[in-house]
């Protein structure tokens, strides 16, 4: 079996992107590894989603994420929703009842 362990998104709008995903109910912790930049990490089952400032790296471009959320934290009604994060990435959200 293969598991997805890590997704890293590089962005020039770090706080806006963090706030968007936090608004969906993701709980972020600020981290810094060694001399690397401060960034945000959220654990989603076996996967860690990290949001990094783009800095000298190019921002993460086209990417489509799919999330299944419990009803409540996202303030979205149950069912499927297609959202767009502050960088223009498509986020398919399914809210369970």
Jmol script that loads the backbone (N, CA, C; Angstrom):
load data "model"
ATOM      1  N   UNK A   1       0.834  -1.170   0.000  1.00  0.00           N
ATOM      2  CA  UNK A   1       0.000   0.000   0.000  1.00  0.00           C
ATOM      3  C   UNK A   1       0.889   1.248   0.000  1.00  0.00           C
ATOM      4  N   UNK A   2       0.482   2.236  -0.756  1.00  0.00           N
ATOM      5  CA  UNK A   2       1.211   3.501  -0.819  1.00  0.00           C
ATOM      6  C   UNK A   2       0.341   4.577  -0.181  1.00  0.00           C
ATOM      7  N   UNK A   3       0.928   5.369   0.716  1.00  0.00           N
ATOM      8  CA  UNK A   3       0.223   6.472   1.357  1.00  0.00           C
ATOM      9  C   UNK A   3       0.824   7.788   0.900  1.00  0.00           C
ATOM     10  N   UNK A   4      -0.008   8.795   0.813  1.00  0.00           N
ATOM     11  CA  UNK A   4       0.456  10.149   0.541  1.00  0.00           C
ATOM     12  C   UNK A   4       0.791  10.781   1.886  1.00  0.00           C
ATOM     13  N   UNK A   5       2.055  11.148   2.093  1.00  0.00           N
ATOM     14  CA  UNK A   5       2.519  11.660   3.382  1.00  0.00           C
ATOM     15  C   UNK A   5       2.551  13.177   3.475  1.00  0.00           C
ATOM     16  N   UNK A   6       2.816  13.848   2.354  1.00  0.00           N
ATOM     17  CA  UNK A   6       3.110  15.275   2.421  1.00  0.00           C
ATOM     18  C   UNK A   6       2.659  15.990   1.156  1.00  0.00           C
ATOM     19  N   UNK A   7       2.025  17.136   1.351  1.00  0.00           N
ATOM     20  CA  UNK A   7       1.720  18.075   0.267  1.00  0.00           C
ATOM     21  C   UNK A   7       2.270  19.420   0.718  1.00  0.00           C
ATOM     22  N   UNK A   8       3.089  20.040  -0.113  1.00  0.00           N
ATOM     23  CA  UNK A   8       3.646  21.356   0.203  1.00  0.00           C
ATOM     24  C   UNK A   8       3.151  22.340  -0.849  1.00  0.00           C
ATOM     25  N   UNK A   9       2.581  23.414  -0.379  1.00  0.00           N
ATOM     26  CA  UNK A   9       2.135  24.497  -1.254  1.00  0.00           C
ATOM     27  C   UNK A   9       3.007  25.709  -0.964  1.00  0.00           C
ATOM     28  N   UNK A  10       3.660  26.223  -2.010  1.00  0.00           N
ATOM     29  CA  UNK A  10       4.446  27.450  -1.901  1.00  0.00           C
ATOM     30  C   UNK A  10       3.573  28.601  -2.380  1.00  0.00           C
ATOM     31  N   UNK A  11       3.494  29.665  -1.586  1.00  0.00           N
ATOM     32  CA  UNK A  11       2.591  30.767  -1.909  1.00  0.00           C
ATOM     33  C   UNK A  11       3.210  32.113  -1.582  1.00  0.00           C
ATOM     34  N   UNK A  12       2.802  33.111  -2.324  1.00  0.00           N
ATOM     35  CA  UNK A  12       3.192  34.481  -2.027  1.00  0.00           C
ATOM     36  C   UNK A  12       2.177  35.152  -1.106  1.00  0.00           C
ATOM     37  N   UNK A  13       1.092  34.446  -0.795  1.00  0.00           N
ATOM     38  CA  UNK A  13       0.015  34.954   0.070  1.00  0.00           C
ATOM     39  C   UNK A  13      -0.160  34.027   1.277  1.00  0.00           C
ATOM     40  N   UNK A  14       0.900  33.793   2.012  1.00  0.00           N
ATOM     41  CA  UNK A  14       0.910  32.783   3.063  1.00  0.00           C
ATOM     42  C   UNK A  14      -0.238  32.940   4.053  1.00  0.00           C
ATOM     43  N   UNK A  15      -0.423  34.100   4.616  1.00  0.00           N
ATOM     44  CA  UNK A  15      -1.463  34.274   5.637  1.00  0.00           C
ATOM     45  C   UNK A  15      -2.863  34.178   5.050  1.00  0.00           C
ATOM     46  N   UNK A  16      -3.060  34.677   3.838  1.00  0.00           N
ATOM     47  CA  UNK A  16      -4.376  34.568   3.196  1.00  0.00           C
ATOM     48  C   UNK A  16      -4.718  33.103   2.905  1.00  0.00           C
ATOM     49  N   UNK A  17      -3.740  32.350   2.410  1.00  0.00           N
ATOM     50  CA  UNK A  17      -3.970  30.937   2.113  1.00  0.00           C
ATOM     51  C   UNK A  17      -4.185  30.154   3.396  1.00  0.00           C
ATOM     52  N   UNK A  18      -3.401  30.444   4.439  1.00  0.00           N
ATOM     53  CA  UNK A  18      -3.601  29.776   5.727  1.00  0.00           C
ATOM     54  C   UNK A  18      -4.993  30.045   6.256  1.00  0.00           C
ATOM     55  N   UNK A  19      -5.427  31.298   6.195  1.00  0.00           N
ATOM     56  CA  UNK A  19      -6.759  31.661   6.696  1.00  0.00           C
ATOM     57  C   UNK A  19      -7.860  30.954   5.908  1.00  0.00           C
ATOM     58  N   UNK A  20      -7.690  30.817   4.600  1.00  0.00           N
ATOM     59  CA  UNK A  20      -8.680  30.117   3.774  1.00  0.00           C
ATOM     60  C   UNK A  20      -8.839  28.675   4.236  1.00  0.00           C
ATOM     61  N   UNK A  21      -7.727  27.945   4.350  1.00  0.00           N
ATOM     62  CA  UNK A  21      -7.807  26.539   4.744  1.00  0.00           C
ATOM     63  C   UNK A  21      -8.200  26.388   6.216  1.00  0.00           C
ATOM     64  N   UNK A  22      -7.780  27.317   7.070  1.00  0.00           N
ATOM     65  CA  UNK A  22      -8.215  27.291   8.476  1.00  0.00           C
ATOM     66  C   UNK A  22      -9.728  27.503   8.546  1.00  0.00           C
ATOM     67  N   UNK A  23     -10.264  28.308   7.655  1.00  0.00           N
ATOM     68  CA  UNK A  23     -11.706  28.529   7.601  1.00  0.00           C
ATOM     69  C   UNK A  23     -12.486  27.280   7.233  1.00  0.00           C
ATOM     70  N   UNK A  24     -11.801  26.326   6.615  1.00  0.00           N
ATOM     71  CA  UNK A  24     -12.432  25.044   6.296  1.00  0.00           C
ATOM     72  C   UNK A  24     -12.324  24.068   7.463  1.00  0.00           C
ATOM     73  N   UNK A  25     -11.628  24.475   8.521  1.00  0.00           N
ATOM     74  CA  UNK A  25     -11.499  23.631   9.702  1.00  0.00           C
ATOM     75  C   UNK A  25     -10.132  22.997   9.888  1.00  0.00           C
ATOM     76  N   UNK A  26      -9.177  23.252   8.987  1.00  0.00           N
ATOM     77  CA  UNK A  26      -7.835  22.700   9.172  1.00  0.00           C
ATOM     78  C   UNK A  26      -7.150  23.448  10.307  1.00  0.00           C
ATOM     79  N   UNK A  27      -6.488  22.702  11.173  1.00  0.00           N
ATOM     80  CA  UNK A  27      -5.788  23.296  12.308  1.00  0.00           C
ATOM     81  C   UNK A  27      -4.292  23.323  12.009  1.00  0.00           C
ATOM     82  N   UNK A  28      -3.752  24.516  11.882  1.00  0.00           N
ATOM     83  CA  UNK A  28      -2.346  24.687  11.520  1.00  0.00           C
ATOM     84  C   UNK A  28      -1.491  24.972  12.741  1.00  0.00           C
ATOM     85  N   UNK A  29      -0.256  24.491  12.676  1.00  0.00           N
ATOM     86  CA  UNK A  29       0.772  24.786  13.651  1.00  0.00           C
ATOM     87  C   UNK A  29       1.888  25.496  12.909  1.00  0.00           C
ATOM     88  N   UNK A  30       2.402  26.573  13.480  1.00  0.00           N
ATOM     89  CA  UNK A  30       3.536  27.244  12.855  1.00  0.00           C
ATOM     90  C   UNK A  30       4.790  26.439  13.167  1.00  0.00           C
ATOM     91  N   UNK A  31       5.613  26.208  12.146  1.00  0.00           N
ATOM     92  CA  UNK A  31       6.841  25.427  12.290  1.00  0.00           C
ATOM     93  C   UNK A  31       7.999  26.138  11.627  1.00  0.00           C
ATOM     94  N   UNK A  32       9.179  25.713  12.017  1.00  0.00           N
ATOM     95  CA  UNK A  32      10.406  26.162  11.362  1.00  0.00           C
ATOM     96  C   UNK A  32      11.421  25.050  11.557  1.00  0.00           C
ATOM     97  N   UNK A  33      12.025  24.606  10.469  1.00  0.00           N
ATOM     98  CA  UNK A  33      13.016  23.535  10.537  1.00  0.00           C
ATOM     99  C   UNK A  33      14.402  24.131  10.298  1.00  0.00           C
ATOM    100  N   UNK A  34      15.217  24.103  11.326  1.00  0.00           N
ATOM    101  CA  UNK A  34      16.574  24.651  11.192  1.00  0.00           C
ATOM    102  C   UNK A  34      16.529  26.109  10.786  1.00  0.00           C
ATOM    103  N   UNK A  35      17.226  26.435   9.716  1.00  0.00           N
ATOM    104  CA  UNK A  35      17.277  27.814   9.219  1.00  0.00           C
ATOM    105  C   UNK A  35      16.227  28.089   8.151  1.00  0.00           C
ATOM    106  N   UNK A  36      15.365  27.090   7.913  1.00  0.00           N
ATOM    107  CA  UNK A  36      14.318  27.259   6.899  1.00  0.00           C
ATOM    108  C   UNK A  36      13.304  28.313   7.321  1.00  0.00           C
ATOM    109  N   UNK A  37      12.430  28.662   6.399  1.00  0.00           N
ATOM    110  CA  UNK A  37      11.435  29.701   6.698  1.00  0.00           C
ATOM    111  C   UNK A  37      10.335  29.183   7.618  1.00  0.00           C
ATOM    112  N   UNK A  38       9.745  30.089   8.373  1.00  0.00           N
ATOM    113  CA  UNK A  38       8.559  29.744   9.154  1.00  0.00           C
ATOM    114  C   UNK A  38       7.460  29.383   8.167  1.00  0.00           C
ATOM    115  N   UNK A  39       6.683  28.367   8.508  1.00  0.00           N
ATOM    116  CA  UNK A  39       5.598  27.906   7.645  1.00  0.00           C
ATOM    117  C   UNK A  39       4.507  27.316   8.519  1.00  0.00           C
ATOM    118  N   UNK A  40       3.419  26.882   7.914  1.00  0.00           N
ATOM    119  CA  UNK A  40       2.275  26.327   8.639  1.00  0.00           C
ATOM    120  C   UNK A  40       2.061  24.883   8.204  1.00  0.00           C
ATOM    121  N   UNK A  41       1.716  24.021   9.163  1.00  0.00           N
ATOM    122  CA  UNK A  41       1.482  22.608   8.869  1.00  0.00           C
ATOM    123  C   UNK A  41       0.181  22.151   9.516  1.00  0.00           C
ATOM    124  N   UNK A  42      -0.597  21.347   8.769  1.00  0.00           N
ATOM    125  CA  UNK A  42      -1.827  20.744   9.286  1.00  0.00           C
ATOM    126  C   UNK A  42      -1.768  19.255   8.995  1.00  0.00           C
ATOM    127  N   UNK A  43      -2.197  18.455   9.953  1.00  0.00           N
ATOM    128  CA  UNK A  43      -2.215  17.003   9.785  1.00  0.00           C
ATOM    129  C   UNK A  43      -3.615  16.581   9.366  1.00  0.00           C
ATOM    130  N   UNK A  44      -3.693  15.875   8.243  1.00  0.00           N
ATOM    131  CA  UNK A  44      -4.959  15.380   7.702  1.00  0.00           C
ATOM    132  C   UNK A  44      -4.838  13.876   7.569  1.00  0.00           C
ATOM    133  N   UNK A  45      -5.200  13.157   8.598  1.00  0.00           N
ATOM    134  CA  UNK A  45      -5.012  11.702   8.580  1.00  0.00           C
ATOM    135  C   UNK A  45      -3.530  11.410   8.464  1.00  0.00           C
ATOM    136  N   UNK A  46      -3.135  10.586   7.464  1.00  0.00           N
ATOM    137  CA  UNK A  46      -1.714  10.268   7.306  1.00  0.00           C
ATOM    138  C   UNK A  46      -0.924  11.337   6.537  1.00  0.00           C
ATOM    139  N   UNK A  47      -1.605  12.392   6.113  1.00  0.00           N
ATOM    140  CA  UNK A  47      -0.980  13.397   5.251  1.00  0.00           C
ATOM    141  C   UNK A  47      -0.767  14.706   5.999  1.00  0.00           C
ATOM    142  N   UNK A  48       0.379  15.327   5.772  1.00  0.00           N
ATOM    143  CA  UNK A  48       0.664  16.656   6.305  1.00  0.00           C
ATOM    144  C   UNK A  48       0.581  17.643   5.149  1.00  0.00           C
ATOM    145  N   UNK A  49      -0.205  18.693   5.334  1.00  0.00           N
ATOM    146  CA  UNK A  49      -0.295  19.784   4.368  1.00  0.00           C
ATOM    147  C   UNK A  49       0.522  20.933   4.926  1.00  0.00           C
ATOM    148  N   UNK A  50       1.547  21.349   4.177  1.00  0.00           N
ATOM    149  CA  UNK A  50       2.388  22.461   4.617  1.00  0.00           C
ATOM    150  C   UNK A  50       2.223  23.634   3.665  1.00  0.00           C
ATOM    151  N   UNK A  51       2.153  24.813   4.240  1.00  0.00           N
ATOM    152  CA  UNK A  51       2.072  26.063   3.490  1.00  0.00           C
ATOM    153  C   UNK A  51       3.353  26.837   3.750  1.00  0.00           C
ATOM    154  N   UNK A  52       4.119  27.059   2.697  1.00  0.00           N
ATOM    155  CA  UNK A  52       5.401  27.745   2.800  1.00  0.00           C
ATOM    156  C   UNK A  52       5.356  29.062   2.037  1.00  0.00           C
ATOM    157  N   UNK A  53       6.091  30.069   2.526  1.00  0.00           N
ATOM    158  CA  UNK A  53       6.243  31.275   1.717  1.00  0.00           C
ATOM    159  C   UNK A  53       7.058  30.914   0.471  1.00  0.00           C
ATOM    160  N   UNK A  54       6.654  31.444  -0.665  1.00  0.00           N
ATOM    161  CA  UNK A  54       7.350  31.100  -1.917  1.00  0.00           C
ATOM    162  C   UNK A  54       8.810  31.527  -1.863  1.00  0.00           C
ATOM    163  N   UNK A  55       9.079  32.704  -1.326  1.00  0.00           N
ATOM    164  CA  UNK A  55      10.464  33.176  -1.269  1.00  0.00           C
ATOM    165  C   UNK A  55      11.083  33.155  -2.650  1.00  0.00           C
ATOM    166  N   UNK A  56      12.211  32.479  -2.798  1.00  0.00           N
ATOM    167  CA  UNK A  56      12.893  32.408  -4.086  1.00  0.00           C
ATOM    168  C   UNK A  56      12.374  31.276  -4.963  1.00  0.00           C
ATOM    169  N   UNK A  57      11.532  30.397  -4.393  1.00  0.00           N
ATOM    170  CA  UNK A  57      10.933  29.321  -5.180  1.00  0.00           C
ATOM    171  C   UNK A  57       9.717  29.869  -5.925  1.00  0.00           C
ATOM    172  N   UNK A  58       9.383  29.287  -7.061  1.00  0.00           N
ATOM    173  CA  UNK A  58       8.136  29.719  -7.701  1.00  0.00           C
ATOM    174  C   UNK A  58       6.948  29.224  -6.886  1.00  0.00           C
ATOM    175  N   UNK A  59       5.862  30.009  -6.833  1.00  0.00           N
ATOM    176  CA  UNK A  59       4.682  29.543  -6.119  1.00  0.00           C
ATOM    177  C   UNK A  59       4.116  28.291  -6.788  1.00  0.00           C
ATOM    178  N   UNK A  60       3.438  27.469  -5.989  1.00  0.00           N
ATOM    179  CA  UNK A  60       2.789  26.285  -6.538  1.00  0.00           C
ATOM    180  C   UNK A  60       1.685  26.754  -7.463  1.00  0.00           C
ATOM    181  N   UNK A  61       1.710  26.287  -8.669  1.00  0.00           N
ATOM    182  CA  UNK A  61       0.726  26.698  -9.667  1.00  0.00           C
ATOM    183  C   UNK A  61      -0.531  25.847  -9.600  1.00  0.00           C
ATOM    184  N   UNK A  62      -0.940  25.389 -10.762  1.00  0.00           N
ATOM    185  CA  UNK A  62      -2.182  24.626 -10.856  1.00  0.00           C
ATOM    186  C   UNK A  62      -2.127  23.378  -9.994  1.00  0.00           C
ATOM    187  N   UNK A  63      -3.132  23.250  -9.172  1.00  0.00           N
ATOM    188  CA  UNK A  63      -3.252  22.108  -8.287  1.00  0.00           C
ATOM    189  C   UNK A  63      -4.717  22.031  -7.902  1.00  0.00           C
ATOM    190  N   UNK A  64      -5.250  20.841  -7.877  1.00  0.00           N
ATOM    191  CA  UNK A  64      -6.631  20.646  -7.427  1.00  0.00           C
ATOM    192  C   UNK A  64      -6.589  19.746  -6.208  1.00  0.00           C
ATOM    193  N   UNK A  65      -7.150  20.225  -5.114  1.00  0.00           N
ATOM    194  CA  UNK A  65      -7.206  19.449  -3.883  1.00  0.00           C
ATOM    195  C   UNK A  65      -8.645  19.006  -3.644  1.00  0.00           C
ATOM    196  N   UNK A  66      -8.811  17.848  -3.046  1.00  0.00           N
ATOM    197  CA  UNK A  66     -10.129  17.371  -2.648  1.00  0.00           C
ATOM    198  C   UNK A  66     -10.119  17.094  -1.161  1.00  0.00           C
ATOM    199  N   UNK A  67     -11.063  17.671  -0.446  1.00  0.00           N
ATOM    200  CA  UNK A  67     -11.161  17.501   1.001  1.00  0.00           C
ATOM    201  C   UNK A  67     -12.567  17.045   1.372  1.00  0.00           C
ATOM    202  N   UNK A  68     -12.667  16.142   2.322  1.00  0.00           N
ATOM    203  CA  UNK A  68     -13.950  15.767   2.908  1.00  0.00           C
ATOM    204  C   UNK A  68     -13.942  16.255   4.337  1.00  0.00           C
ATOM    205  N   UNK A  69     -14.944  17.067   4.672  1.00  0.00           N
ATOM    206  CA  UNK A  69     -15.009  17.715   5.973  1.00  0.00           C
ATOM    207  C   UNK A  69     -16.287  17.326   6.700  1.00  0.00           C
ATOM    208  N   UNK A  70     -16.231  17.274   8.032  1.00  0.00           N
ATOM    209  CA  UNK A  70     -17.466  17.080   8.786  1.00  0.00           C
ATOM    210  C   UNK A  70     -18.286  18.370   8.747  1.00  0.00           C
ATOM    211  N   UNK A  71     -19.582  18.250   8.894  1.00  0.00           N
ATOM    212  CA  UNK A  71     -20.434  19.439   8.938  1.00  0.00           C
ATOM    213  C   UNK A  71     -20.037  20.294  10.127  1.00  0.00           C
ATOM    214  N   UNK A  72     -20.108  21.592   9.968  1.00  0.00           N
ATOM    215  CA  UNK A  72     -19.861  22.494  11.093  1.00  0.00           C
ATOM    216  C   UNK A  72     -18.727  23.463  10.902  1.00  0.00           C
ATOM    217  N   UNK A  73     -17.452  22.998  10.942  1.00  0.00           N
ATOM    218  CA  UNK A  73     -16.344  23.961  10.964  1.00  0.00           C
ATOM    219  C   UNK A  73     -16.276  24.886   9.755  1.00  0.00           C
ATOM    220  N   UNK A  74     -16.657  24.401   8.575  1.00  0.00           N
ATOM    221  CA  UNK A  74     -16.491  25.198   7.364  1.00  0.00           C
ATOM    222  C   UNK A  74     -17.659  26.132   7.101  1.00  0.00           C
ATOM    223  N   UNK A  75     -18.733  26.034   7.875  1.00  0.00           N
ATOM    224  CA  UNK A  75     -19.926  26.851   7.648  1.00  0.00           C
ATOM    225  C   UNK A  75     -20.497  26.635   6.250  1.00  0.00           C
ATOM    226  N   UNK A  76     -20.312  25.455   5.716  1.00  0.00           N
ATOM    227  CA  UNK A  76     -20.886  25.095   4.422  1.00  0.00           C
ATOM    228  C   UNK A  76     -21.952  24.037   4.657  1.00  0.00           C
ATOM    229  N   UNK A  77     -23.018  24.055   3.880  1.00  0.00           N
ATOM    230  CA  UNK A  77     -24.030  23.013   4.043  1.00  0.00           C
ATOM    231  C   UNK A  77     -23.502  21.668   3.556  1.00  0.00           C
ATOM    232  N   UNK A  78     -24.078  20.576   4.023  1.00  0.00           N
ATOM    233  CA  UNK A  78     -23.659  19.257   3.553  1.00  0.00           C
ATOM    234  C   UNK A  78     -23.750  19.160   2.035  1.00  0.00           C
ATOM    235  N   UNK A  79     -22.831  18.384   1.465  1.00  0.00           N
ATOM    236  CA  UNK A  79     -22.817  18.167   0.015  1.00  0.00           C
ATOM    237  C   UNK A  79     -21.521  18.629  -0.612  1.00  0.00           C
ATOM    238  N   UNK A  80     -21.456  18.562  -1.943  1.00  0.00           N
ATOM    239  CA  UNK A  80     -20.234  18.952  -2.653  1.00  0.00           C
ATOM    240  C   UNK A  80     -20.182  20.456  -2.911  1.00  0.00           C
ATOM    241  N   UNK A  81     -18.967  20.996  -2.859  1.00  0.00           N
ATOM    242  CA  UNK A  81     -18.733  22.418  -3.117  1.00  0.00           C
ATOM    243  C   UNK A  81     -17.418  22.549  -3.878  1.00  0.00           C
ATOM    244  N   UNK A  82     -17.355  23.491  -4.790  1.00  0.00           N
ATOM    245  CA  UNK A  82     -16.103  23.791  -5.471  1.00  0.00           C
ATOM    246  C   UNK A  82     -15.707  25.209  -5.085  1.00  0.00           C
ATOM    247  N   UNK A  83     -14.560  25.324  -4.427  1.00  0.00           N
ATOM    248  CA  UNK A  83     -14.066  26.605  -3.947  1.00  0.00           C
ATOM    249  C   UNK A  83     -12.755  26.941  -4.647  1.00  0.00           C
ATOM    250  N   UNK A  84     -12.307  28.166  -4.476  1.00  0.00           N
ATOM    251  CA  UNK A  84     -11.027  28.601  -5.028  1.00  0.00           C
ATOM    252  C   UNK A  84     -10.243  29.263  -3.920  1.00  0.00           C
ATOM    253  N   UNK A  85      -8.988  28.798  -3.696  1.00  0.00           N
ATOM    254  CA  UNK A  85      -8.182  29.416  -2.636  1.00  0.00           C
ATOM    255  C   UNK A  85      -7.632  30.756  -3.124  1.00  0.00           C
ATOM    256  N   UNK A  86      -7.023  31.560  -2.249  1.00  0.00           N
ATOM    257  CA  UNK A  86      -6.548  32.894  -2.644  1.00  0.00           C
ATOM    258  C   UNK A  86      -5.548  32.909  -3.792  1.00  0.00           C
ATOM    259  N   UNK A  87      -4.868  31.782  -4.052  1.00  0.00           N
ATOM    260  CA  UNK A  87      -3.930  31.716  -5.174  1.00  0.00           C
ATOM    261  C   UNK A  87      -4.591  31.204  -6.449  1.00  0.00           C
ATOM    262  N   UNK A  88      -5.884  30.878  -6.399  1.00  0.00           N
ATOM    263  CA  UNK A  88      -6.589  30.420  -7.591  1.00  0.00           C
ATOM    264  C   UNK A  88      -6.646  28.913  -7.761  1.00  0.00           C
ATOM    265  N   UNK A  89      -6.190  28.155  -6.770  1.00  0.00           N
ATOM    266  CA  UNK A  89      -6.268  26.696  -6.850  1.00  0.00           C
ATOM    267  C   UNK A  89      -7.691  26.246  -6.577  1.00  0.00           C
ATOM    268  N   UNK A  90      -8.154  25.238  -7.313  1.00  0.00           N
ATOM    269  CA  UNK A  90      -9.473  24.665  -7.099  1.00  0.00           C
ATOM    270  C   UNK A  90      -9.440  23.721  -5.918  1.00  0.00           C
ATOM    271  N   UNK A  91     -10.419  23.853  -5.031  1.00  0.00           N
ATOM    272  CA  UNK A  91     -10.523  22.970  -3.867  1.00  0.00           C
ATOM    273  C   UNK A  91     -11.941  22.380  -3.887  1.00  0.00           C
ATOM    274  N   UNK A  92     -12.005  21.072  -4.168  1.00  0.00           N
ATOM    275  CA  UNK A  92     -13.287  20.377  -4.150  1.00  0.00           C
ATOM    276  C   UNK A  92     -13.538  19.920  -2.712  1.00  0.00           C
ATOM    277  N   UNK A  93     -14.617  20.417  -2.125  1.00  0.00           N
ATOM    278  CA  UNK A  93     -14.938  20.131  -0.730  1.00  0.00           C
ATOM    279  C   UNK A  93     -16.249  19.372  -0.666  1.00  0.00           C
ATOM    280  N   UNK A  94     -16.237  18.263   0.028  1.00  0.00           N
ATOM    281  CA  UNK A  94     -17.463  17.532   0.322  1.00  0.00           C
ATOM    282  C   UNK A  94     -17.694  17.621   1.817  1.00  0.00           C
ATOM    283  N   UNK A  95     -18.839  18.175   2.192  1.00  0.00           N
ATOM    284  CA  UNK A  95     -19.191  18.300   3.603  1.00  0.00           C
ATOM    285  C   UNK A  95     -20.161  17.179   3.933  1.00  0.00           C
ATOM    286  N   UNK A  96     -19.798  16.366   4.911  1.00  0.00           N
ATOM    287  CA  UNK A  96     -20.642  15.249   5.319  1.00  0.00           C
ATOM    288  C   UNK A  96     -21.735  15.740   6.262  1.00  0.00           C
ATOM    289  N   UNK A  97     -22.822  15.023   6.295  1.00  0.00           N
ATOM    290  CA  UNK A  97     -23.963  15.425   7.149  1.00  0.00           C
ATOM    291  C   UNK A  97     -23.699  15.073   8.605  1.00  0.00           C
TER     292      UNK A  97
END
end "model"
wireframe off; spacefill off
backbone 0.3
color backbone group
